[in-house]
Amino acid sequence: MPVSSSGPRAVRSPIGALWALAAACAGSAVVPWAAAQPRDHGAPVAPVEVRCNEQRAQAPLIRGNMITKGRQPPDERRRRGQLHQQAIQYRTERYGYFAPFGRPGTDPRPPLAHAVSTRFFGVRVRLHERIVPAVRCVEAELRTACAAAPYEPRRLSGIRDHNTYHSGEISNHVYGIAIDVDPDRNTCCGCVPPWNDHPLCFRQVGSIFERMVMPECWIGVFERFGFYWLGRDSLQDTMHFEFLGDPERILVGAAAPVDPATLAPIAPPPAALPARAPARPARPPRR
């Protein structure tokens, strides 16, 4: 695939070949969106067009590639455990230290210190400042690429101050790089209650896409800009997207991260479509 106009970035991760393979999967297509330049002593500067690179989620950061299971051989469990720790450190160095996971990097502050409030389709959500440009590029592309299947989110969940995973895992929500879209309408049938009590989780379906209201088109757009859809995971978490791309190459030609506070606003969304209300099937008896 052609490389980005900003040129290839040297692979510095200790995970070596896996990181290199993930970097090789990154594309160079872009989508434009408007951002305002930083102000100089309070003087406004005209907005300039900033473009986002397309990139794939980095394979070593994907949950399914590093969680361990009881039937795995000891060597495989050990390899995955090492990969898990390296992935935690990767996120720590780029998004902040969430104690007690990993080791503090050059910036010992927690991810919450880098959280900013932004809007996605007009709905407010708090995320890590580094991924806000990627979220804005996703929205701009969704409005055109998925216009045939209009969808308006009503509720979003972003950064959290506590970890909701167990057994040594850590949620990407604590780093501010994950976003849940309409948790009440897009299911997580592999999660713990109350999430797996959703009526759609008890319905026989031919595809996981039938257990969500969000259009399938949204998944492809998110994943073009470095996000990973956790509906692909054993959790079947259809509401959840997490940025697993390289935050340093979100923007084309950016010498430094863009201040999210300077982003030009996106046009207000049209009126939301009425929510689909599936009938609740009879729940199987508990055993």
C-alpha positions as CSV (number, residue, x, y, z in Angstrom):
1,M,0.0,0.0,0.0
2,P,1.2,3.6,-0.6
3,V,2.7,5.3,2.4
4,S,1.3,8.5,4.0
5,S,2.3,11.8,2.6
6,S,3.9,12.5,5.9
7,G,6.3,9.6,5.3
8,P,6.7,6.4,7.2
9,R,7.4,6.6,11.0
10,A,10.2,4.6,12.5
11,V,9.0,1.6,14.5
12,R,10.2,2.1,18.1
13,S,8.0,-0.4,20.0
14,P,9.8,-3.2,21.9
15,I,7.2,-5.6,20.5
16,G,9.3,-5.6,17.3
17,A,8.0,-7.5,14.3
18,L,4.3,-7.4,15.5
19,W,4.4,-3.7,15.6
20,A,6.1,-3.5,12.2
21,L,3.4,-5.8,10.8
22,A,0.7,-3.5,12.2
23,A,2.4,-0.4,10.7
24,A,2.6,-2.0,7.3
25,C,-1.2,-2.4,7.3
26,A,-1.7,1.4,7.6
27,G,-3.1,3.1,4.6
28,S,-2.5,6.6,3.4
29,A,-6.0,7.8,2.3
30,V,-7.2,10.9,4.0
31,V,-10.5,12.7,4.8
32,P,-10.5,16.5,5.2
33,W,-11.9,18.3,8.2
34,A,-11.5,21.8,9.5
35,A,-9.4,22.8,12.4
36,A,-8.4,26.2,13.7
37,Q,-4.7,27.0,14.3
38,P,-3.5,28.0,17.8
39,R,-4.0,31.6,18.8
40,D,-1.1,33.9,19.1
41,H,-1.5,36.1,22.2
42,G,-5.3,36.1,21.8
43,A,-5.4,37.0,18.1
44,P,-7.7,34.7,16.1
45,V,-6.2,32.9,13.2
46,A,-8.2,31.7,10.2
47,P,-9.0,28.0,10.2
48,V,-6.9,25.7,8.1
49,E,-7.8,22.3,6.6
50,V,-6.3,19.4,8.4
51,R,-6.5,15.8,7.0
52,C,-6.6,12.5,8.8
53,N,-4.6,9.5,7.8
54,E,-6.4,6.2,7.4
55,Q,-4.8,3.5,9.5
56,R,-5.6,0.1,10.9
57,A,-5.7,-0.9,14.6
58,Q,-2.3,-2.2,15.7
59,A,-2.6,-6.0,16.1
60,P,-0.6,-6.2,19.4
61,L,-3.1,-3.9,21.1
62,I,-6.2,-6.0,20.2
63,R,-7.6,-7.7,23.2
64,G,-8.2,-11.0,21.5
65,N,-4.5,-11.3,20.6
66,M,-3.3,-11.0,24.2
67,I,-5.9,-12.5,26.6
68,T,-5.1,-15.9,28.0
69,K,-7.4,-18.9,28.2
70,G,-7.2,-22.0,30.3
71,R,-6.7,-24.4,27.5
72,Q,-3.8,-22.6,25.9
73,P,-0.3,-24.2,26.1
74,P,2.0,-22.7,28.8
75,D,4.3,-21.1,26.2
76,E,1.3,-19.4,24.5
77,R,0.0,-18.2,27.8
78,R,3.4,-16.8,28.7
79,R,3.8,-15.1,25.3
80,R,0.4,-13.5,25.6
81,G,1.1,-12.3,29.1
82,Q,4.2,-10.6,27.9
83,L,2.4,-9.0,25.0
84,H,-0.3,-7.8,27.4
85,Q,2.3,-6.1,29.7
86,Q,4.0,-4.5,26.7
87,A,0.6,-3.2,25.4
88,I,-0.1,-1.7,28.8
89,Q,3.2,0.1,28.7
90,Y,2.6,1.3,25.2
91,R,-0.7,3.0,26.3
92,T,0.9,4.4,29.4
93,E,3.7,6.1,27.5
94,R,1.2,7.7,25.1
95,Y,-1.9,8.4,27.2
96,G,-0.8,8.5,30.8
97,Y,-0.2,6.4,33.8
98,F,-3.2,4.6,35.3
99,A,-1.9,3.2,38.6
100,P,-1.0,0.4,39.3
101,F,-0.8,-0.8,35.7
102,G,2.5,-0.4,33.9
103,R,5.3,2.0,34.9
104,P,5.1,5.8,34.8
105,G,6.6,7.3,31.6
106,T,8.0,10.8,31.0
107,D,4.6,12.2,31.9
108,P,3.5,10.6,35.2
109,R,0.0,12.2,35.1
110,P,-3.0,9.9,34.8
111,P,-5.1,9.9,31.5
112,L,-7.8,11.9,33.2
113,A,-5.4,14.9,33.3
114,H,-5.5,14.8,29.5
115,A,-9.3,14.4,29.2
116,V,-11.2,17.0,27.2
117,S,-14.9,17.5,26.5
118,T,-15.9,17.2,22.8
119,R,-19.0,16.5,20.9
120,F,-19.8,13.6,18.5
121,F,-23.0,14.1,16.5
122,G,-23.9,16.8,18.9
123,V,-23.6,14.6,22.0
124,R,-21.0,15.6,24.6
125,V,-18.3,13.1,25.6
126,R,-15.0,13.2,27.4
127,L,-12.0,11.6,25.7
128,H,-8.2,11.8,25.7
129,E,-7.2,14.9,23.9
130,R,-4.9,13.0,21.5
131,I,-7.7,11.0,19.8
132,V,-10.2,13.9,19.5
133,P,-9.1,14.7,15.9
134,A,-9.6,11.0,14.9
135,V,-13.2,11.1,16.4
136,R,-13.9,14.3,14.4
137,C,-12.6,12.8,11.2
138,V,-14.8,9.7,11.8
139,E,-17.9,11.9,12.2
140,A,-17.2,13.9,9.1
141,E,-16.8,10.6,7.1
142,L,-19.9,9.0,8.6
143,R,-22.0,11.9,7.5
144,T,-21.2,11.2,3.9
145,A,-20.2,7.5,3.6
146,C,-23.2,6.3,5.8
147,A,-25.8,8.8,4.6
148,A,-27.9,6.0,3.2
149,A,-28.3,4.6,6.7
150,P,-28.8,7.6,8.9
151,Y,-28.2,7.1,12.6
152,E,-28.1,9.6,15.5
153,P,-26.5,8.5,18.8
154,R,-28.2,9.7,21.9
155,R,-25.8,8.6,24.6
156,L,-22.0,8.2,24.7
157,S,-19.6,7.0,27.3
158,G,-15.9,7.9,27.2
159,I,-13.1,8.2,29.7
160,R,-13.6,6.6,33.2
161,D,-11.8,6.9,36.5
162,H,-12.0,3.2,37.4
163,N,-11.2,-0.1,35.6
164,T,-14.2,-2.3,34.8
165,Y,-12.1,-5.3,33.7
166,H,-10.9,-8.2,35.9
167,S,-8.0,-10.7,36.0
168,G,-5.3,-8.1,35.4
169,E,-7.0,-6.7,32.2
170,I,-7.4,-3.0,31.9
171,S,-10.2,-1.2,29.9
172,N,-9.3,1.3,27.3
173,H,-11.9,3.6,28.8
174,V,-9.5,4.5,31.6
175,Y,-7.1,5.8,29.0
176,G,-9.8,7.9,27.3
177,I,-9.3,6.1,24.0
178,A,-12.6,4.1,24.0
179,I,-16.1,5.3,23.2
180,D,-19.4,3.5,23.7
181,V,-22.3,4.4,21.4
182,D,-25.8,4.1,22.8
183,P,-25.2,1.3,25.4
184,D,-28.9,0.8,25.8
185,R,-29.4,0.1,22.1
186,N,-26.2,-1.7,21.0
187,T,-25.6,-4.8,23.0
188,C,-22.7,-6.5,24.8
189,C,-24.0,-10.0,25.0
190,G,-20.7,-11.4,26.3
191,C,-20.5,-9.0,29.2
192,V,-21.7,-9.4,32.7
193,P,-25.2,-8.3,33.8
194,P,-27.0,-6.1,33.3
195,W,-25.4,-5.7,29.8
196,N,-26.1,-9.3,28.7
197,D,-29.7,-9.0,29.9
198,H,-30.7,-7.0,26.9
199,P,-33.6,-8.6,25.0
200,L,-31.6,-8.8,21.8
201,C,-29.1,-11.1,23.6
202,F,-31.9,-13.7,23.9
203,R,-33.0,-13.5,20.3
204,Q,-31.8,-16.0,17.7
205,V,-30.0,-14.1,15.0
206,G,-28.1,-14.8,11.9
207,S,-25.5,-12.1,12.4
208,I,-24.1,-10.1,15.3
209,F,-25.3,-7.0,13.4
210,E,-28.9,-8.0,14.3
211,R,-28.0,-7.4,18.0
212,M,-27.4,-3.7,17.5
213,V,-29.3,-0.7,16.1
214,M,-26.2,1.2,14.9
215,P,-25.7,0.7,11.1
216,E,-23.0,-1.8,10.0
217,C,-21.6,1.0,7.9
218,W,-20.4,2.8,11.0
219,I,-18.0,0.0,11.8
220,G,-16.1,0.2,8.6
221,V,-15.7,4.0,8.9
222,F,-14.5,3.8,12.5
223,E,-12.0,1.1,11.6
224,R,-10.6,3.1,8.7
225,F,-9.3,5.7,11.2
226,G,-7.5,3.4,13.7
227,F,-10.4,2.3,15.8
228,Y,-11.2,-1.3,16.6
229,W,-14.8,-2.6,17.0
230,L,-15.1,-4.8,20.1
231,G,-18.1,-6.6,18.5
232,R,-15.3,-8.7,16.8
233,D,-14.2,-9.8,20.3
234,S,-15.6,-12.7,22.3
235,L,-17.4,-10.1,24.4
236,Q,-19.5,-9.2,21.4
237,D,-19.4,-5.6,22.6
238,T,-21.2,-3.9,19.7
239,M,-21.4,-0.5,21.3
240,H,-17.6,-0.2,21.8
241,F,-14.9,1.4,19.6
242,E,-11.3,1.9,20.9
243,F,-8.5,3.7,19.2
244,L,-5.7,1.3,18.7
245,G,-3.9,3.1,15.9
246,D,-0.8,5.3,16.3
247,P,-1.8,8.7,17.8
248,E,1.3,10.2,16.3
249,R,0.0,9.7,12.7
250,I,-3.7,10.7,13.1
251,L,-3.1,13.9,11.3
252,V,-1.4,14.3,8.0
253,G,1.6,16.6,8.2
254,A,1.0,17.7,11.7
255,A,4.3,18.7,13.4
256,A,2.6,18.7,16.8
257,P,-0.8,17.6,18.2
258,V,-3.7,19.9,17.4
259,D,-5.3,21.5,20.5
260,P,-8.8,20.0,20.6
261,A,-10.1,23.4,21.9
262,T,-9.2,24.9,18.5
263,L,-11.2,22.5,16.3
264,A,-13.8,24.2,14.2
265,P,-17.4,23.0,14.9
266,I,-19.1,20.5,12.7
267,A,-22.5,21.4,11.3
268,P,-25.4,20.5,13.7
269,P,-26.9,17.1,13.2
270,P,-30.3,16.7,11.6
271,A,-33.3,15.5,13.8
272,A,-32.7,12.1,15.3
273,L,-34.7,9.2,13.9
274,P,-37.1,7.5,16.3
275,A,-35.5,4.5,18.1
276,R,-36.4,1.0,17.0
277,A,-38.2,-0.7,19.8
278,P,-37.9,-4.5,19.5
279,A,-40.4,-6.7,21.4
280,R,-39.0,-8.4,24.4
281,P,-39.0,-12.2,23.9
282,A,-39.8,-14.6,26.7
283,R,-36.7,-15.1,28.8
284,P,-35.5,-18.7,29.3
285,P,-35.9,-19.9,32.8
286,R,-32.8,-19.8,35.0
287,R,-31.2,-23.0,36.0
